[in-house]
């Protein structure tokens, strides 16, 4: 295996874990704690118990998917560690997590909010402001911050175990 591919294994792991954690933050903070929306709240408004059950089922499937993505990232990180691949610095790893979170927010925002219209960030009269702010801050800004942390963290050097 080439050194380039080996050095990317831990990076991909960090980004996958960030994607999964971003999904968990979305589901916990926006679906459950703030109760701003559910997975299908634009299609099946949760105004009855039956509609709420359907939305909770889809919220659960969403959480299951984010759990699987997180698990794949953890297994990939374990694989990199056992292969003695270079492990990113704490700053670079933090950048990978934030980059992954931003990728999740951007993809989820474009697909669920804009293309499919299955829910908005907040089901409110000014939902467009919430959707666009989510894409700009939670998506684009997180990706830029994550990328910058990864770049500056990788320049600081890789922690190599041996």
N, C-alpha and C positions, 0 to 999 in steps of 0.2 A: 504494500500500500504506500502511496506517495506521501511525503511529508505534508504537502498542501492539503490533501484529503484528510489526513490525520489531524491537522491543526484545526480543521473546520468542524470536526465531530462534536467537540465541546461547545462551539459557538452555536451550532444548530440546536443542540440540547438546551442551551440557555434561552434561545429564542422560542422554542416550543414550550418550555416551562412558562415563559412570559405570556405567550398566547393563552395557555390554559389558565394562568392566574388572572389575566385580564378578563376572561370569561367568568371566572368566579367572582371577581369584584363587581362586574356588571350584574350578574344574577343576584348576588347577595345585597348589594347596595341599592340598585335601581328596581329590581323585581320584588325583593322581600322586605327590606328595611324601609326605603322611601315609598315603596308601592306606587311608583310612577307609571309602570306598565307591566304587562305580562307578555309572553312570547307572541301570542296571537291577538292582543287586545284591540287592534284595528279591525280585525276580521270577526272576532267573537268577543264583543265588549263584555267584560266580567261583571255584568249587572245582575245575574242570577247565580244560584249555587251550581247549576249544571254548567253554565258558561265558565264559572270560576274553576270547576273541576277540570274542564278541558284545558284551560290556560295553565293550570298547575301541572297537569300531565306534560304539556309541551315545555314548561319551565324545567321540569325534572329531566326530560330528554336532553334539553340544552345543557343542564348541569352534568349529565352523564357524559356528553360529548366533551365538555371542557375537562372533565376528570380523565378521560382517555387520552386527550392531547397532553395533559400534564404528565400522566404516567409514561407515555412514549418519550417525552423529554427527559424524565428521570432515568429511564432505562438507557437512553442514549448517553446521558452523562455518566452513568455507571460503566457503560461500554468503553467510553473514552478513558475513564480512570483506570480500568483494568488493562487497557492497551497502553497505558503510560503515556497517553497523548499529553501535550502541554495543556495545563489548566489555566484558564484566563485569570487575570488579576481580579480582585474584588470589584474594582471600578469597571472593568470590561464586562464582567458577569452582570453587574447591576445594569449596565447599558443594554446587554442582551435581553434582560428581563423587561426593561422599559420599551425597547424596540418591539419585542413580541407583543406586549400589551397594546402598543400603538397599532401594530398590524391587525390585532384582533379588533380594536375599536374602529379602525378605518374599514376593514372588510365587513364587519357586522353592521356598521352605519350605512355603508353604500348598499349592501345587499338587502338587509332587513328593513331599513328606514326608507331608502330612496327607491330601489328597484322593485322589491316585493311589496312594500308598504304594509307589512304585517303588524308593525308597532312603531311608535315614535319614542324618542328618549323620554318625553313626558307628555302624557295625554292631556293637553291643555290647549286653549285657543291659540296661543303663540308657539305651537309645537315646532314650527320651522326654525325659530331662533334656537331652541334646544338642540334640534338635529344638527344644524350647521355648526354650533358651538362645540358639540360633541365631536364632529368630524375634524374641525380645525384644531381644537385643544387636545382632545383625547386620542385623535388619530395622528394628524400631521405633526403637531408639536411633540408628542411622545416619541414618534419615530425619529425626528431630528435630534431630540435630547438623547435618546438611546444610542443612535448612531455616533453622535459626538463622544459620549462616554466610552463607547466601544473603541473608537479610534484613539482617544487620549489614553485609555487604559491599556491598549495594546502597545502603545509607544513606551509606556512605563516599564514594559517587559513582561514576559510570561513567566509564571511560576512553574518551574520544571521539577518534577519529582523524579527520582531516579533510583 
